[in-house]
Amino acid sequence: MPNRLVNATSPYLLQHADNPVDWQEWGDAPFAEAVTRDVPVLVSVGYAACHWCHVMAHESFEDPGVAAFLNEHFVCVKVDREERPDVDAVYMAATQAMTGSGGWPMTVFTTPSGEPFFCGTYFPPRRVQQMASFSEVLAAVAAAWSARREEVLSTAGAVVEALAGRPTAGRAAEGSDDGLVEAALAAIATTFDAARGGFGGAPKFPPSMVLEWLLRHHARTGDPGALDMAVRTLDAMARGGMYDQLAGGFARYAVDPTWTVPHFEKMLYDNALLLRVYLHAWRTTDAPLMRRVASETATWMVEELATPEGGFASSLDADSEGREGAFYAWTPEQLRDVLGAEDGAWAAGMFGVTEDGTFEHGTSVLQRRSDPADEARLARVREQLRLARARRPRPARDDKVVTGWNGLAVAALAESAVLLDRPELLDAAVRAADLVVATHLRRSADGSTRVVRASRDGAPGDAPGVLEDYGNLAEGLLALAAVTGDARWFEVAGRLLDTVLRHFAAPAGGFHDTAQDESDAVVARIGRPQDPADGPTPSGQSSAAGALLTYAALTGSLRHREAALSALRGPLSLATRYPRAAGSALGVVEAVLDGPREAAVVGPRDDPRTVALHHRALASTAPGLVVAVGDPGGLGGGPPLLHDRPLVGGVPAAYVCRGFVCDRPTTHPEDLARLLS
């Protein structure tokens, strides 16, 4: 019999709709029920592609005995962390404060008012050494609630007080301080793995925002060390098992320091961020590997994650056939079965497939540590293996369309369309932008433009958008405007940023992660989140800062520029101590230090001379470069950067400005490249 998740939008919640646990969605109702029944609340947080979330579900939440105890002694709430990042952030802070670590699945017990008093992550069905079983935990929590209520409430109160008092936006040097960047660069260099790429040891996550910062720093300063760290890491990730050597696209992370064995879930946000980084690395180095990986990743995103409505789905699961990685791993025998003896042996050597295996059950994850002399043979083998693999049971897909992650995809695909000369990628970016703007945006009673966090099958969900949704979508739309010259994307981005300034601003500076009039009551009571640190995506503060800085350059708005600098202070307070948590903010700072440079290209859009100037501008490596293209004098609307810009001698022209100072316009692409270098 289905529980109360049966009508949920989230695929993760729907995975639990047939559990014997009487799960409910997050909202006021479960807490009101807990008050009436005088029982605590279990808040279980996870996401669809989370392997250990599936394990705990099978071991415990599908167990009738465990479910009966839960239903009798608790009100049970299931949360998709991707749909409710605000709820996840608050309880993750509590979990980390109480246990010293965190992760998913996250298991939090709260009072009927939502105050956490016991937190953990995965609990096994039976005691494992010093780790209590889930049933033991449930019994202990229920007994404490019944017999030691005052102690429990005191603990909850102390946790909430500690969370309310935690620092949010620390002070940092001003965003224009080059010394801060150099100190952060020195700090990140001490953690660089010179032998294998990446930073720190296992597990190794793709450091997308740090790599983008390093590329920008090299572009601004010419620092060879920054470029070397970025290129070595990008090369190592692309040649290891974290990259899908048959179809493109990256898994979530590598469990070892050599990037050999991944955790196999594939996320939209990772691939959108990495697509843009590899594209920018190719733009900087002209290395064929960077171009190939960028192109293959773009193809994978469009083929595997595009939804019928035009958006991009959130992720592919790590598991299939009940096992993690079953879709992706190979044995030498399987290669021979598909390719024949000769090509099978060649492929085993090419992709590092051994009889002992590099993964579980004697299987190997495909790697490509070198490039063969016979590229045609490799192309043929890859295609045969890809087609054979397509007949295997496929990992499940989480079809929800998340606003901010689609913003990341729109930006990456729009730029890729131009630089890789693949117009079909621009079509995909426009379709995604059209869907999100039509489905995820609405006007509130006060006239501001609001965003919902996610949709599925074209139907918007109820969860409100958070700061990263506004920042990343605005960034994506501004990138789309730069590529297409379509003024509507610039106008929508401006409305989104107006909402950020109006409803997300924090009294002490920067922004909260939730709007002041859309913050969940329980979340607000514990403490409105204002997380300065990057996670797998840029922090909300940094994403907002980047979009605000771009918009300021397009419009000349000092208000937006000041708001961008204010938003950077919190993330930059981490930069010298934890530079991996501040990569996106440091990337924005590189743009601040470079102006950022602005290029206004004016001329008929179908004139080859306009096209040549526009493409040359977009190919520049200048950090945070702002590009606008349109009719002479801004007659077609669009950003003020285009206004009062005539043709030069009747010929399309480019105007380059930096720091409120403009150069003489040029009609020659080569001169434009020099002005932007």
C-alpha positions in Angstrom: 0.0 0.0 0.0 1.6 3.3 -1.0 2.4 5.8 1.7 2.0 9.6 1.5 4.8 10.1 -1.0 2.7 8.7 -3.8 1.9 12.2 -5.2 5.4 13.6 -4.8 7.2 15.3 -7.7 10.7 14.1 -6.8 11.8 10.8 -8.2 13.8 10.2 -5.0 10.6 10.5 -2.9 8.7 8.3 -5.3 11.3 5.6 -4.9 10.1 5.4 -1.3 6.4 5.6 -2.0 5.9 1.9 -1.6 8.0 1.6 1.6 6.0 0.2 4.6 7.3 3.3 6.4 4.5 6.0 6.5 6.7 8.6 4.9 5.5 12.2 4.4 6.9 15.1 2.4 8.5 18.0 4.2 6.0 20.7 5.2 3.9 21.9 8.1 1.7 18.9 8.2 4.1 16.3 9.7 5.2 18.6 12.4 1.6 19.4 13.3 1.0 15.6 13.5 4.0 15.2 15.7 2.6 17.8 18.1 -0.7 16.0 18.2 0.8 12.6 18.7 3.6 13.9 21.0 6.3 12.0 19.2 9.6 13.1 17.7 10.2 13.4 13.9 12.6 11.4 11.8 13.9 13.5 8.9 15.7 11.3 6.4 17.6 13.2 3.7 19.0 11.7 0.5 18.9 11.9 -3.3 18.1 9.6 -6.2 21.7 8.8 -7.3 23.0 8.2 -3.8 24.2 4.6 -3.6 24.1 4.3 0.2 20.7 5.9 0.3 19.5 2.9 -1.7 21.3 0.5 0.6 19.7 1.9 3.7 16.3 1.9 2.1 16.6 -1.8 1.1 18.1 -2.8 4.5 15.8 -0.8 6.8 13.0 1.2 5.2 11.7 -1.9 3.3 11.8 -4.0 6.5 8.2 -4.4 7.9 9.5 -4.7 11.5 11.6 -1.5 11.3 8.7 0.3 9.6 6.2 -0.7 12.2 8.4 0.7 15.0 9.0 3.9 13.0 5.3 4.4 12.4 4.4 3.8 16.0 7.0 6.0 17.6 7.8 8.7 15.0 6.5 10.9 12.3 8.7 10.1 9.3 9.7 12.7 6.7 11.6 12.0 3.5 13.5 14.9 2.0 15.2 15.1 -1.4 18.3 17.2 -0.8 18.3 18.3 -4.4 14.8 19.6 -4.2 15.1 21.1 -0.7 18.7 22.3 -0.3 17.6 24.7 2.4 16.4 21.9 4.6 19.5 19.9 3.8 21.8 22.8 4.7 20.3 23.4 8.1 20.3 19.7 9.2 23.7 19.1 7.6 25.1 21.9 9.8 23.5 20.2 12.8 24.9 16.7 11.8 28.4 18.1 11.3 28.2 20.0 14.6 27.1 16.9 16.6 29.1 14.2 14.9 32.1 16.0 13.3 31.2 14.8 9.8 28.2 14.5 7.4 26.9 12.9 4.3 24.0 11.1 2.8 21.8 9.3 3.7 21.4 11.8 6.5 19.4 10.7 9.5 18.1 13.4 11.9 15.7 13.1 14.8 13.9 16.3 15.8 11.4 17.6 18.3 7.9 18.3 17.0 9.1 21.9 16.3 11.9 20.6 14.1 14.8 21.2 16.4 17.4 18.5 15.9 18.6 16.5 19.0 20.2 13.4 17.5 21.9 13.2 14.1 23.8 10.6 12.0 24.2 9.3 8.5 24.0 5.7 7.4 23.0 3.1 10.1 23.4 -0.6 9.3 20.6 -3.2 9.9 22.9 -5.0 12.4 25.6 -3.7 14.7 29.0 -3.4 13.0 31.8 -3.1 15.5 31.2 0.2 17.3 28.4 1.3 14.9 24.9 0.8 16.4 22.3 -0.8 14.2 19.4 1.4 13.0 17.0 -0.6 15.2 19.1 0.1 18.2 19.2 3.8 17.4 15.4 3.9 17.0 14.9 2.2 20.3 17.3 4.4 22.1 15.8 7.6 20.7 12.2 6.5 21.5 13.2 5.6 25.0 15.0 8.9 25.5 11.9 10.8 24.3 9.7 8.9 26.7 11.9 8.8 29.8 14.3 11.7 29.5 12.3 14.4 27.7 13.8 17.4 29.5 17.3 16.2 28.6 16.3 15.7 24.9 14.7 19.2 24.8 17.8 20.7 26.4 20.0 19.1 23.8 17.8 20.4 21.0 17.8 23.9 22.4 21.6 23.9 22.7 22.0 22.7 19.1 19.7 25.4 17.8 21.5 28.0 19.9 24.8 26.9 18.6 23.6 26.9 14.9 22.1 30.4 15.4 25.4 31.7 16.7 27.6 30.2 14.0 29.4 32.6 11.7 28.0 33.2 8.3 29.7 35.8 6.2 33.2 36.4 7.6 35.3 39.5 6.8 37.8 39.2 4.1 40.1 41.4 2.2 38.4 43.4 -0.5 37.7 41.6 -3.7 40.2 43.8 -5.5 43.1 42.6 -3.3 45.6 40.8 -5.5 47.5 39.7 -2.4 44.5 37.5 -1.2 44.5 35.7 -4.6 48.2 35.0 -4.4 47.9 33.7 -0.8 45.1 31.4 -1.9 47.2 30.2 -4.8 50.1 29.4 -2.5 47.7 27.5 -0.2 46.1 25.4 -3.0 49.5 24.6 -4.4 50.5 22.9 -1.1 47.7 20.3 -1.7 48.3 19.7 -5.4 49.0 16.1 -6.3 51.8 16.7 -8.9 52.1 13.0 -9.8 48.4 12.2 -10.3 46.6 15.6 -10.6 43.9 17.0 -8.3 44.2 18.2 -4.8 44.5 16.1 -1.7 44.1 12.4 -1.4 41.2 10.0 -1.9 38.3 10.3 -2.5 39.0 12.8 -5.3 36.2 15.0 -6.5 36.4 17.0 -9.7 37.5 20.5 -8.5 35.6 22.3 -11.2 35.5 25.7 -9.6 39.1 25.7 -8.6 40.2 24.7 -12.1 38.1 27.6 -13.6 39.8 29.9 -11.2 43.3 28.7 -12.1 42.6 29.1 -15.8 41.3 32.7 -15.2 44.3 33.4 -13.0 46.7 32.3 -15.8 44.8 34.4 -18.3 45.1 37.5 -16.2 48.7 37.1 -15.0 50.4 34.5 -17.3 51.3 32.4 -14.2 52.5 29.1 -15.7 52.1 27.3 -12.3 48.4 27.9 -12.2 47.9 26.6 -15.8 50.1 23.6 -15.0 47.9 22.5 -12.0 44.8 23.0 -14.1 46.0 21.1 -17.2 47.5 18.2 -15.3 44.3 17.7 -13.3 42.1 17.9 -16.4 44.3 15.5 -18.3 44.3 13.0 -15.4 40.5 13.1 -14.9 39.9 12.6 -18.6 42.2 9.6 -18.9 41.0 7.8 -15.8 37.9 5.8 -15.0 35.9 8.7 -13.7 35.4 9.8 -17.4 33.2 7.5 -19.5 35.6 6.4 -22.2 32.9 5.2 -24.5 30.1 7.8 -24.4 31.6 10.8 -22.6 30.5 12.4 -19.4 32.0 12.3 -15.8 31.0 10.3 -12.8 30.6 12.0 -9.5 34.1 11.3 -8.0 36.9 8.8 -7.8 37.3 6.6 -4.7 41.1 6.4 -5.2 43.9 8.9 -5.7 44.6 7.8 -9.3 41.1 8.6 -10.7 40.7 4.9 -11.6 37.5 3.8 -9.9 34.6 6.2 -9.7 31.5 6.4 -7.7 29.4 5.9 -10.8 26.5 8.3 -10.4 26.5 11.0 -13.1 25.3 14.4 -12.2 24.1 17.2 -14.5 25.9 19.9 -12.4 29.3 18.1 -12.5 29.1 17.7 -16.3 27.9 21.2 -17.0 30.7 22.7 -14.9 33.3 20.4 -16.4 32.2 21.0 -19.9 32.8 24.7 -19.4 36.2 24.1 -17.8 37.4 21.8 -20.5 36.1 24.2 -23.2 38.0 27.0 -21.5 41.1 24.9 -21.2 41.0 24.1 -24.9 40.5 27.8 -25.6 43.7 28.5 -23.6 45.9 25.6 -24.7 44.5 24.3 -28.1 45.1 20.8 -26.7 43.1 18.2 -28.7 42.3 16.2 -25.6 40.5 19.2 -24.0 38.5 19.8 -27.1 37.5 16.1 -27.4 36.4 15.8 -23.9 34.4 19.0 -24.0 32.7 17.9 -27.2 31.9 14.4 -26.0 30.6 15.7 -22.6 28.3 18.1 -24.4 27.0 15.3 -26.6 26.5 13.0 -23.6 24.5 15.7 -21.8 22.2 16.3 -24.7 21.7 12.6 -25.5 21.4 11.2 -21.9 19.9 14.0 -19.8 17.7 16.0 -22.1 14.0 15.7 -21.1 11.1 15.6 -23.6 10.1 19.1 -22.3 13.5 20.5 -23.3 15.2 20.7 -19.9 18.0 18.6 -18.5 17.4 15.8 -15.9 19.4 15.8 -12.7 21.3 12.6 -12.7 21.9 9.0 -13.7 22.0 6.4 -10.9 25.2 4.6 -9.9 23.4 1.3 -9.8 21.9 -1.1 -12.3 21.1 -4.8 -12.0 21.3 -4.2 -8.2 25.0 -3.4 -8.3 27.0 -0.2 -8.5 28.8 0.2 -11.8 27.4 -2.8 -13.5 26.5 -0.8 -16.6 30.1 0.5 -17.0 32.5 -2.3 -16.0 34.1 -4.9 -18.3 36.1 -8.2 -18.2 38.6 -9.3 -20.9 36.1 -12.0 -21.9 33.3 -9.5 -22.5 35.6 -7.5 -24.7 36.5 -10.5 -26.7 32.8 -11.5 -27.0 32.0 -8.1 -28.6 35.1 -7.4 -30.6 36.7 -10.8 -31.4 40.0 -12.1 -30.1 42.4 -9.7 -31.8 40.5 -6.4 -31.2 39.4 -7.7 -27.8 43.0 -8.1 -26.7 44.0 -4.7 -28.2 41.1 -3.0 -26.4 42.0 -4.7 -23.1 45.4 -3.2 -23.3 44.1 0.2 -24.5 41.5 0.5 -21.7 43.4 -1.1 -18.9 41.1 -4.2 -18.6 42.8 -7.0 -16.7 42.0 -10.5 -15.7 42.2 -9.6 -12.0 40.1 -6.4 -12.6 40.4 -2.9 -11.2 36.9 -2.9 -9.8 34.6 -5.5 -8.1 33.9 -9.1 -9.2 36.9 -9.2 -11.5 35.7 -6.4 -13.6 37.6 -3.3 -14.8 36.6 0.3 -15.3 37.7 1.6 -18.7 40.6 4.0 -18.7 42.6 5.6 -21.5 46.0 6.5 -20.2 47.5 7.1 -23.6 46.4 7.8 -27.2 46.9 5.1 -29.8 48.6 5.5 -33.1 45.6 4.0 -34.8 42.8 6.4 -34.0 40.5 4.9 -36.6 40.7 1.5 -34.8 40.0 3.1 -31.5 36.9 4.9 -32.9 35.6 1.6 -34.3 36.2 -0.3 -31.1 34.6 2.4 -29.0 31.5 2.4 -31.1 31.1 -1.4 -31.0 31.5 -1.4 -27.2 29.1 1.5 -26.8 26.4 -0.2 -28.8 27.0 -3.5 -26.9 26.8 -1.7 -23.6 23.5 0.0 -24.6 21.9 -3.4 -24.5 22.7 -3.8 -20.8 20.1 -2.7 -18.2 20.5 1.0 -17.8 20.9 3.0 -14.6 17.8 4.9 -13.6 17.5 8.6 -14.3 16.3 11.3 -11.9 14.1 13.3 -14.3 13.5 16.4 -12.2 14.7 19.6 -13.8 16.5 21.7 -11.2 16.6 25.5 -12.0 20.2 26.3 -11.0 21.7 23.2 -12.6 19.9 23.9 -15.8 21.4 27.4 -15.6 24.9 25.9 -15.5 24.0 23.7 -18.5 22.6 26.6 -20.5 25.9 28.6 -20.0 28.1 25.7 -20.9 26.2 24.6 -24.0 25.8 28.2 -25.3 29.5 28.8 -25.2 30.3 25.3 -26.6 28.0 25.9 -29.5 30.1 28.9 -30.7 33.6 27.7 -29.8 33.1 24.1 -31.0 31.0 25.3 -34.1 28.1 23.0 -33.1 24.9 25.0 -33.5 22.7 22.1 -32.3 24.1 22.7 -28.8 22.8 26.2 -28.9 19.4 24.8 -29.9 19.6 22.6 -26.8 20.6 25.6 -24.6 17.7 27.7 -25.9 15.2 24.9 -25.3 16.3 24.5 -21.7 16.1 28.2 -21.1 12.7 28.4 -22.7 11.4 25.6 -20.4 12.8 27.0 -17.2 11.6 30.5 -17.9 8.1 29.3 -18.9 7.7 26.7 -16.2 9.9 27.7 -13.2 9.3 31.5 -13.1 6.3 33.3 -11.7 5.4 36.8 -10.6 4.8 37.2 -6.9 2.2 39.6 -5.3 4.8 42.3 -4.9 5.7 42.1 -8.7 9.1 40.4 -8.3 10.1 37.4 -10.4 10.3 34.2 -8.3 11.7 30.8 -9.1 10.7 27.3 -8.1 13.5 24.9 -7.4 12.5 22.1 -9.8 9.9 20.7 -12.1 9.2 17.2 -13.5 7.3 16.3 -16.7 6.7 20.0 -17.3 4.9 20.5 -13.9 6.6 22.8 -11.4 7.1 21.6 -7.9 6.3 23.5 -4.7 9.8 24.1 -3.3 10.9 27.7 -3.7 14.2 28.4 -5.5 17.3 29.2 -3.4 20.1 31.7 -4.1 22.1 29.3 -6.3 19.0 28.9 -8.5 18.7 32.6 -9.1 22.5 33.1 -9.5 23.2 30.2 -11.8 20.1 30.8 -14.0 20.9 34.5 -14.3 24.5 33.5 -15.3 23.2 31.0 -17.9 20.8 33.5 -19.4 23.5 36.2 -19.6 25.8 33.7 -21.4 22.9 32.9 -23.7 22.3 36.6 -24.4 26.0 37.0 -25.1 26.0 34.2 -27.7 22.6 34.9 -29.4 22.2 38.7 -29.0 18.6 38.0 -27.9 17.6 40.8 -25.5 14.9 38.8 -23.7 17.5 36.7 -21.9 19.2 39.8 -20.6 15.9 41.2 -19.4 14.9 38.0 -17.5 18.3 37.8 -15.9 17.9 41.4 -14.7 14.6 40.6 -13.1 16.1 37.6 -11.3 18.9 39.7 -9.9 16.5 42.3 -8.8 14.8 39.6 -6.7 18.1 38.6 -5.2 18.8 42.2 -4.2 15.3 42.7 -2.8 14.6 39.4 -1.0 17.9 37.6 -0.3 20.1 40.4 1.2 21.5 39.8 4.6 21.8 42.7 7.1 25.5 42.2 7.7 26.2 42.0 3.9 26.0 39.4 1.2 23.0 37.2 0.8 21.1 34.5 2.6 20.4 31.2 0.7 16.7 31.6 1.0 14.4 34.6 0.4 13.2 36.3 3.5 9.5 35.8 2.6 9.9 32.2 1.3 12.1 30.7 4.0 10.5 27.6 5.5 9.2 28.2 9.0 11.3 25.4 10.6 14.4 26.4 8.7 14.0 30.0 9.6 13.5 29.1 13.3 16.8 27.1 13.4 18.6 29.7 11.3 18.3 31.0 7.7 21.3 29.4 5.9 24.1 31.6 4.5 26.7 29.1 3.4 29.8 30.8 1.9 31.5 27.5 0.8 31.4 25.8 -2.5 30.1 22.3 -2.5 29.8 20.3 -5.7 28.3 23.5 -7.2 29.3 27.1 -6.6 28.0 28.6 -3.4 24.9 30.7 -3.7 27.0 33.8 -2.7 29.6 33.2 -5.4 27.0 32.4 -8.1 25.1 35.5 -7.3 28.3 37.6 -7.2 29.4 36.4 -10.7 26.0 37.1 -12.3 25.8 40.5 -10.5 29.2 41.5 -11.7 28.4 40.5 -15.3 25.1 42.4 -15.2 26.9 45.5 -13.7 29.3 45.5 -16.6 26.5 45.2 -19.1 24.5 48.0 -17.5 27.0 50.3 -15.8 25.1 49.7 -12.5 27.2 50.5 -9.5 24.6 49.0 -7.2 25.0 45.6 -8.8 28.8 45.8 -8.7 28.8 46.8 -5.0 26.4 43.9 -4.3 28.7 41.5 -6.1 31.7 42.6 -4.0 29.7 42.4 -0.8 28.6 38.8 -1.7 32.2 37.8 -2.2 33.4 38.7 1.4 32.0 35.6 3.0 33.4 33.1 0.5 36.7 34.9 0.4 37.1 34.6 4.2 37.7 30.9 3.4 40.1 31.5 0.5 43.5 31.3 2.2 42.6 28.6 4.7 40.3 26.4 2.5 40.9 27.5 -1.1 39.1 24.4 -2.4 35.9 25.8 -0.8 36.3 29.2 -2.4 37.2 28.4 -6.0 34.1 30.0 -7.5 34.6 33.2 -5.5 38.3 33.4 -6.5 37.3 33.0 -10.1 34.9 36.0 -9.8 37.7 38.0 -8.1 39.9 37.4 -11.2 37.2 39.0 -13.2 37.0 41.9 -10.7 40.8 42.4 -11.0 40.6 42.4 -14.8 37.8 44.9 -14.9 36.1 42.7 -16.2 36.7 43.6 -19.8 33.7 44.4 -21.9 33.2 43.9 -25.6 30.3 45.4 -27.5 30.0 44.2 -31.0 27.6 46.2 -33.3 26.5 45.4 -36.8 23.9 43.4 -38.7 23.8 39.9 -37.2 23.9 38.2 -40.7 26.9 40.2 -41.8 30.0 38.0 -41.8 32.1 40.8 -40.4 29.8 41.1 -37.4 30.0 37.3 -36.9 33.8 37.3 -37.2 34.1 40.1 -34.5 31.6 38.3 -32.3 33.3 35.0 -32.4 36.7 36.5 -31.8 35.3 38.2 -28.7 33.8 34.9 -27.4 37.1 33.1 -28.0 39.0 35.5 -25.7 40.4 34.1 -22.4 40.0 37.4 -20.5 38.6 36.5 -17.0 34.8 37.1 -16.8 34.8 38.8 -20.2 31.4 40.4 -20.9 30.2 40.3 -24.5 27.2 42.0 -26.0 26.2 41.9 -29.7 23.4 43.8 -31.4 22.3 46.5 -33.8 24.2 49.8 -34.1 23.3 52.2 -31.3 21.4 49.5 -29.4 18.3 50.1 -31.6 17.2 46.5 -31.0 17.1 46.9 -27.3 19.4 44.8 -25.0 22.0 45.9 -22.5 23.1 49.6 -22.2 26.7 48.4 -23.2 25.4 48.5 -26.8 23.8 51.9 -26.6 25.3 54.8 -28.5 27.7 52.5 -30.4 27.6 53.3 -34.1 29.1 51.5 -37.0 32.6 52.7 -37.9 32.7 54.0 -41.5 29.6 52.0 -42.2 31.4 48.8 -41.1 30.6 46.5 -38.1 32.8 47.4 -35.1 33.8 46.2 -31.7 34.1 48.5 -28.7 36.3 47.3 -25.8 36.1 48.9 -22.3 37.7 48.1 -19.0 37.4 49.8 -15.6 35.1 52.6 -17.0 37.6 53.4 -19.8 37.1 52.5 -23.4 39.5 51.9 -26.3 39.0 53.2 -29.8 36.6 50.9 -31.7 38.0 48.4 -34.1 36.7 46.8 -37.2 39.4 44.1 -37.4 39.1 40.7 -35.5 42.9 40.6 -35.0 42.9 44.0 -33.3 40.0 42.9 -31.1 41.9 39.9 -30.0 44.9 42.1 -29.1 42.7 44.5 -27.1 41.2 41.6 -25.1 44.4 39.8 -24.5 
